[in-house]
Amino acid sequence: MTTFTPFKILPLLFSAAFLLTAGSLWLPGHLSLLDNGYVDTFKTAFLGILLEALPFVLLGALLSSLLRVFVPDELISRWIPRRAVPAILFGCLLGILFPVCECGMIPLVRRLMHKGMPLYVAIVFILSGPILNPVVYGATLTAFRSHPELAYTRMGLAFAVAACIGLIIYGTVRRSPLRLSIRREGSEEPHGTLRGGRAAAVLVHTSDEFFEMGKFLIIGCLLTAGIQTFMNQSSLSAIGDRPLGSYVFMMGLAFALSLCSTSDAFVASTFLHTFPSGALLAFMVLGPMLDFKNALMLLSLFKTRFALYLFFLIAAAVFTGSVLASFWL
């Protein structure tokens, strides 16, 4: 079970100190931003995104915890087909059976690889699992009630991108890219060994994952509400009117916000009338596959050269696929 150490709050303390210092220097010259209109708009945008997304984040954390406690890793490894194409299709569809948020994907996949899962199947599962699951589909459909085709296209594009990258990895990577420092995980507590049994284990893991994902959600909601409130709408419209600029901007925003896949659709929906549908797809597909926190976790799992190669494949495939999908939407 995760233990608290004082060092874990140091990044938050440094961030808070930086924001307070910067605010004290910048705010006196921009007091007009404290106008009630700005504050009300910011609060409405923030609470609207947060309250819509929280139930899906909680549901995703619960399902992920049930998987962790009740489903042995060996069971998944035994199901993997031997041939490449069926194995890639299996990896794409695995997220439907085992909905795991990207926040818990890397530890799970690391265990599976040490238990025999091939590299290309692991990559496919890492990329597709956080998107191709019922919780994310329901969240996306809820966020885009008036445009359900975006939910369907997001699922299809995620499937296609993951499958293509899996085929490329299968055909180009021969040596294991895992870091030598990674050993078989034997330090984790067995299923159900927490005090109080499996029910207590589910509650503990659910709360851990909910708060772990919740902090990224809150940061993302704050930043998005700030963009919607304080950034000039004409500037956003100018970016949205440039095809290349809109895709690059939304992909960069997805990387920086590091939102959970169960909540990013609600953030994307706030840009529905500003950016083209293809750019919103790029935001919703790239984020769960590659964002700031995922990049750090992937760098801890794989050697740097392979990780950078994977980052390039993800960005190129999502950009190309989103542009092509925009002609259909």
N, C-alpha and C positions, 0 to 999 in steps of 0.2 A: 504494500500500500504506500502511496506517496506520502512522504514526510515533509513537514514545513521547515525551511531553513531561512535565517534572516537574509541570506544572499539573494533569495528569489525576489525580494521586494526592492532590491537596489535599483534595477532598471526603471521601475515605476517611480521611485523617489527622484532619480536623476531626471526623468522625463518631466515630472511635476515641477521640479526646480527650474528646469529650462523654460517651461511654458510660463511660469510665474515671472521669471526674469524678463523674458521676451515681451510678455504682456504689459508689464509695468513700464517698459521703454516705448512700446508701440501704441498703447491705448490712448495716452493723453492727446495725441494728434488725430485720433479717429473716434472721438466721442460720439459722433453721429451714428455709429454702428450700434450704440446702445439704445437707439430709438425703439419704442415699443413695437413698432411694425416689424423690425428685424427680429426682435426677441420672440414675438409671437409666431412668426413664420418659422424660425428655427425650432422652437418647441414643438410646433405642429408636425413639421417634417420628421423630426427625430422620433417623437413618440409614435407616429403613424407607422414608420418602418419597423421600429423595435417591437411594438405590440403585435404586429402581423407576423413577424418572423419567430418570436420566442416559442410558440407552441411547436413549431416544426423542429427547432433546435432541441427542445426537450425530448420530443419523440425520437429524433435521430440518436440522441445520447442514450436513451433507454434501450433501443434496439441494438445499438453497438455493444452495450453492456451485457444484454442477454446473450449475444453471440460470444462474447469473451468468456462468460461464465459457463454456458451450457454446451457449446459446440467445440469438440476437440479439434486441434489443428490437423491431426492426422487424417480426420474424416475428409477434409477438403482435398488434401494431397492425393488421396486414393481415387478421387473422382476425376482427376486431370487426364484427358485423353493423351495417347502417345504421339499421334501425328500433329504436325504444326498447325494446320488450318483449324481442325476441330478444337485443338487446345486454345487457340486464340479466341475462337467464338465462345468457348467455355469461360475464358477469362473475362470477356466482355459481359457475359450474362451472369457472372458470379455475384455482381453487385445487386441483382434483382433478388437473389436468394438471401444474401447476407448484406443488408444495408449498413455500411460503415462510413462515417464521415471521414473526410480527408485528414482530420486531426488525429485519428487513431489508425490510419491506413498503414503508415510506415512501420510501426511496431508489429502489426499483424503480418504484413508481408515479409518482414525480416524473419519472423518465426517460421512462416511457410517455406521460405527459400532454404532455410537450414534443415527443413524436414523434407526437401526434395522437389519443391516447385521450381520449374525451369525459369531462367531469367526473363525470357520474352513473355511468358504467361504472367509473371509477377508485374512486369511493366504495364501490361494491358490491364491488369486488375487495379494497379495504382491509379491509372488514368481514368478508367471507366467506372470503377466502383463508387466513387463519391457522387457521380451524376446519374448513372443508370440504376436507380433504386426507387421504390415506390414513394418514399418520403419526399425525395427531391422532386419527383414528377408531380406529386400533389401540391408541393409548395410553389412550383413554377406555374402550374395551372391556376392556382389561386391568385398569384401575383398578376398574371396576364389573363384575367377573366374575359376581357373583350378581344383578346388576340390569342386564342388557344393554339394557333398554328406555331407560335414561338415555342411552346412547351414541347410539341411533337418534334419540331426541327432541332431543338436542343438535344433531345435524346438521340435522334438519328445522327447528328453531327458528332456527338461524343462517341458514339459507337464506331463511326467511320474513322475518326482520328485515332482512337485507341487501336483499332484493328490494323490500320496502315502502319502505325509506329511499331506495333508488335511484329509485323512481317519484316520491317526494315531491321529491327534488332535481331530477329532470328537469322536474317541473311548476312548481317555484317559483323556481329559480335561473336567471337569464338572463345575468348578467355573470360573468366569470371571477373567482373568489375567490382566485386565487394571489397571493402577495405579489410586488410589483414587483421586489424585490431578487433574486428567483430567476431565474437565467438558464439557458440550455441548458448541460447539463453536458458540458464538453469537456475537463475536467482529469483524468477517470478514465483509467486505463490500458486500452488496447484488450485484447480477449480474447487471452489467451495470450502477452502481451508480458512477463510477469514472467520473471525469470531461471529457467531450467529448463523453460520451456514451460507448457502447460496443466495438466499433472499437478501441477507445483509450485504453480501458481495455485490449483488446487482445494484442495490441502493448506493453503496459507496462509489462504485465505478460510474454510475449514472451521474451522481453529484459532481464527481471529479471532471467528467467529460463535459457536463453542462456548463460548469464555471470556466473550464478551459476554453470551450468554444464561445461562451457568452462574452468574454472580455474582447475577443476579436470582433464579435458582432457589434458590441457597443462602440468600439473604436470606429468601425466602419460606418455605423449609423451617424456618429458625430461628424465624421469627415464629409459624408454625403450630404447631411443636412446643412453643413457649413457651405459646401459647394452650391447647393440649391439656393441658399439664402443670400450669401455675400458675393458670389461670383456673378458678374454681369451676364444677364441672359443673352445679350447680343453676342458676347464672347463665346458662350456655349453654342449658340446657333451658328456662329462662324466656323467653329470646329466641326459641328455636325454637317455643315454644307460641303466640307472637303472630304471626299471618300477616304483617301489615305489617312488624313488627319484624324477622322472620327474613329477608325479602327485602331490606330496606334494609341490614341488617347484612352479608349475604353479598355484595351488590353493592358496598358500601363496602370490604369486605375485598378483593374482587377488584381494585378500583381501587388500593388502597394496596399490596398485595403485588406487583403488576406481574409476575406469573409468565408464563413462556413457555407458549404454548398446548399444547405437547407434554408439559407436566408438571403443569398446573393440575388435571387430573382426579384425580391422586393426592392432592393436597391436599384437594380437595373430598370424596374418598371417606372421609377421616378424620372428616367431619361427617355421615356417612350416617345414623347412629342418633340424631342430635341435632336436625337440621333437616329440614324437609319437602323432598321431591324437587324441587318447583318452585324453592325457594330455591337448591338446588345447581345447577339449570339456569341460574338467573340469574347465579350465580358463574362458571360455565364459559362462558357466552355473552358476558357483559359484559366479562370480563377481557381476552380477545384483541382485542375491538373498542375498548375504552376503558379504559386504566389510566393510571397516573401518567406513565410514560415515553412512552406513545403520545400522551397529551394534549400533552406538550411538543413532540413531533415534528410533530403536526398543527398546532399553533400556529406552528411555524416554516415550515410549508408553505402554510397558508391564512391569510387575514386573520382577525383576532380575531373579528369579528362572525359570519362564516360558521362558524368553528370552534366557537363557543359554540352556535350553532344546531344544528350537527351533534351536539355533545355531548348536547343536550337530546333530539334525535330518538333517539339511541342508547339513552339511559337510559329514556325513555318506552316505546320499542318493546320493549326487553328485559324491562322490568318487566311490561308488559301481556301479552306473549307467554308469559312464565314462569308467570304466574297462570293463564292459559287452559290452558297445557299441564299444569298440576298436576291439573286435573280429569280428564285422560286417564290419567295415571300411576297 
